[in-house]
């Protein structure tokens, strides 16, 4: 009996050992038009499987052994691909592209690899970006669903990460840093983000603890890679919010390729769903191109160009906002006169040269120039009244104002102009030897800013002009006030500012495996920046910072597939022009770089659920900030104090689970907890403007099993409220009330009329299309009243200040189509 038990246990252990020596290869099989292929036979290591209607496949193979995986289909060229030995229980993602032409070899696209995982970088499938609905679609729309990423403004592409603000995020396109306009103060003025989704090939995002090769910002990095086409292609898409088109070409000798896109957007549909009735006539348009010429196998030259024009013509008419409680409802009524005319014209061009010295060394030279001319002109008179609201249930006038009383008026005037030229010249290099990688770079930046700021506000309350809050008090009506009549707020400044920066970095990475099959990853690097601020009537100053950073990751040889990461360092943010300009419009050249000490601990747990791959990512972080440049946020406009008069901290926990909830489609659910506070002038800690405690996000994709051409997409967000701000003159320590929670659900439905699986014969109207999809979207399904800021109104009778919520967009229906040729 004992012998039989020992034999049984031996076989059991051998079975577990063999199971532990397996790895998984999974992915989506696409055709040349990036459409999924059903029925592909996948063979590897004496195992085989077949892709489903979404092109999804999953196959087990023997670990620690080189294998060949073969993809075969009657209508496509067979593709054999050699796979280097995989680790036990490793999930290797492989997305082959199969060709109709038997003379061509299918190209392999890998969307995720081990290096990005150990670096704590998230990758996003461009197909997901195209499909997920949102009032501001694109890459940023997806990023806002991540834990730790916060945005309460569906009209804006801006976002804050782990307690930072909009100016603390780096954005790169093909290793070239891109910028956004300076003067934009609201999301409905913003129009298009820089990134054109039609041109995107790969998206990577890091929410903190990033490497030294990335620039000097404190919060996050968004790294975009545009496509390098291998064949001709074209896309056209349109909706009630705008239209876009792209064209991809490749020369016969395969040396020259181009991809270009043009976009137009009109937010009238969204703006008209808000509570303010307006005449709104915006024009948001841009053109982008990415050109590649391969002179030889070693030398390649690329060009990225962009021209963007945003014209914003806005004439508010009336507004009614009901607020207060059920027992004491109050309404704010505003009647407007005047208009706002803004224009933002930006041009951007960059050359990038790549030279392959040998198989170990790559050298790069990048030169770019960004030019923006911006104007912000408005004269808007607002006459406001406070009213009593009808609360009689069943009444035809329920919610209407029955009685109102005059409160006052407000006149806002601005003639703001800005002209900025930013020039960059950068060298980067990479050297690989065995398991070591060394990267270095040096960069020179020149910023030439010409800025004129003329802005004032006059407030009249029941016939009396209200003086600025900082003027001395008086004892009217007992004694007459004999001072001059002045505006409640007035800012006048003209700045000619030059900033010269020299920055450099060096970093070393090493990946190895111990004798016990434990993977180790090390990264250590340092950045340096020296900058000089000068200009007319500006004291010339010079400052230098040094920023060490490091990462460590370990993947133990455990039964459960676990990866642990630890990263951090000292992150500085040298001031950009916006951060040098204080609330009076004057430039303070002595502003220091804000300093943040990061510590990020992360864990990735990969597992199988329903025989499909899933991954749970957990990150806990802490930031200690000093020399903080405090600010206030008005919609998306940030106004700095420019005096480094605070210290702050931020800590939190981010959770995100990705997986194939539906076979062949990736969905995820995320949860985040954040607390961030600042101590201004040693007065004690209060919540920062971005202190959003809880975040929940869901991105879900599905299709009808019996009708796979009918697909559904859901984008769900819940954020607890942030501090609601204060009147511009007020002490932030007095105004610490929070806005209501931000709740939003967007849904999209699409039907594929034709694709590679639904071809039509010649003569049929669908024959010319490689893909034709139609659909509709519902934004803010439950019509939640979300607010982003408060409008502060003074009641002359009760002497109270009312914080009136500025509500965002309501429920909106949109139809769209997408065609590929």
Buried (B, 14 or more C-beta within 10 A) or exposed (E): EEEEEEEEEEEEEEEEEEEEBBBBBBBBBBBBBBBBBBBBBBBBBEBEBEBBBBBBBBBBBBBEEEBEBEBBBEEBBEBEBEBEEBBBBBBBBBBBBBBEEEEBEBBEBEBBEBEBBBBBBBBBBBBBBBBBBBBBBBBBBBBBBBBBBBBBBBBBBBBBBBBBBBBBBBBBBBBBBBBBBBBBBBBBBBBBBBBBBBBBBBBBBBBBBBBBBBBBBBBBBBBBBBBBBBBEBBBBBBBBBBBBBBBBBBEEEEEEBBBBBBBBBBBBBBBBBBBBBBEBBBBBBBBBBBBBBBEEEEEBBBBBBBBBBBBBBBBBEEBBBBBEEEEEBBBBBBBBBBBBBBBBBBBBBBBBBBBBEEEEBBBBBBBBBBBBBBBBBBBBBBBBBBBBBBEEEEEEEEEEBEEBEBBBBBBBBBBBBBBBBBBBBBBBBBBBEEEEBBBBBBBBBBBBBBBBBBBBBBBBBEEEEBBEEEEEEEEEEEEEBEEEEEBBBBBEBEBBBBBBBBBBBBBBBBBEEEEEEEBBBBBBBBBBBBBBBBBEEBEEBEBEBEBBBBBBBBBBBEEEBBBBBBBBBBBBBBBBBBBBBBBEBBBBBBBBBBBBBBBBBBEBBBBBEEEBBBBBBBBBBBBBBBBBBBBBBBBBBBBBBBBBBBBBBBBBBBBBBBBBBBBBBBBBBBBBBBBBBBBBEEEEBBBBBBBBBBBBBBBBBBBEEEEBBBBBBBBBBBBBBBBBBBBBEBEBEEBEEBBBBBBBBBBBBBBBBBBBBEEBEEEEEEEEBBBBBBBBBBBBBEEBBBBBBBBBBBBBEEEEBBBBBBBBBBEBEBEBBBBBB
